[in-house]
């Protein structure tokens, strides 16, 4: 059952850059996260108007998944059964604080549901699943820092027990203008062995 | 190879501070929902189930805390004490801790003086819980909207099967706060009366608060009277909408199929369904479609929201524990608030609390982000 799995590909969005398998695809210095992620969206000719309704966390996760899956050279569809397992530190606190500010104002006690819905970290998984039609296993975990050990165990268990054929896995964290995304695909094929040390090494690759 | 099973369990709620008294309340069809008029929660009166703050403080002090804890931490620590204490298990590297919550200490965002700013981070909440009992392993926080509580059981089972842990303590909890109430109100999802899941006259959700805990293990030494094994589970996304339930019940249907396949059971083997049933128009309708597609229209079904309201990230765990006791007592608990079927496809709603031999039950939940979870539990031979 404990067949070896592989890291098929990975993507970073960090420090004004988008990297695919460690290679920089896009670099642009912008004053804030909102304008940076918009320039990423434009650069990769994403063409998905719903993007502009998303909160920061969903925009970050969505773009990292889009760049990775589009360039993975694999069909991503319903038959593929790719699970989505994400994690971060700040949960949805960036949007939570924005929402809290709006209800602290007594003249605006009932703000728009469009903001409230993003006060959950797993909404970004929903956005990725809608975009790529993934009717698959999905879960969102929170840790103080990147936890390769947990992601390794959990994604392995999904493939071992036939809950998924592959897993889109990783870390997506946003707070204010700080952001850090590292997504990778775990699958039964590839060259790079799926090991805790390797996941950690790739996460820290700049 | 045996399956992981549910062992010691506890519930902190408006109906009582341990599983036995809460289940006694449910079996008497007592609801913990009350009309509350408190401007600190909402600008208008609403039905909710709240944990008595005086009782909470009194019980919590009996644990001999050495420092200050938030209200949610007190609830969760008390719930977890209800499983850690009777289990008498050495908290080694082989014992995991899973914390299930959607919003954690969200009340700290509006009251920033009482605790350090850091405490609003879910990992900081989990760290407090870890340190209180002296767990050796890093806590795993699961925050997957309203399926978190039942998904936490599934994650625990998977990590045990993966040999990461021998035993896992799960604790789940969420608070009733203006944050949550205003949000559901913005969705126009709140009912002004006691909720009535699946009923023709249903008018929306009540929000409630609980904390609950369970020990999950494979070791027969920890089997208790009422233990149930986890036969199968699945958590599939709707891939349809981030806040609206799927019109075809896609994710829930797939989650049920995934759980049945793993359990090697067919729909006819399910004796009872503990469903989600929030009493919103769209959710209940979606569930009827998914259950119909899965061939489960005839299985006796209830929603426990009429007793506790929707308790968010704790609801799935709370309702699974009640389901365990339902099997142990061979009793189907009434789906409180239900009068007449108000969904488009047939469901076998439990109208009256009835004695019936039941061995196997299905627990389901659905939530924002298109999330769904289904899990199947079976009575142990003992």
Interface residues (C-beta under 8 A of the other chain):
Chain A: X84 X89 X90 X91 X93 X96 X97 X99 X100 X103 X104 X109 X110 X111 X112 X113 X116 X117 X119 X120 X121 X122 X123 X124 X125 X126 X127 X129 X130 X132 X133 X134 X135 X136 X137 X138 X139 X140 X141 X142 X143 X144 X147 X150 X153 X154 X156 X157 X158 X160 X161 X163
Chain B: X43 X102 X103 X104 X106 X109 X110 X120 X121 X122 X123 X124 X126 X127 X138 X140 X141 X142 X143 X144 X145 X151 X155 X158 X159 X161 X162 X164 X178 X179 X182 X183 X185 X186 X187 X234 X235 X236 X237 X238 X239 X240 X241 X242 X243 X250 X251 X254 X258 X262 X368 X369 X370 X371
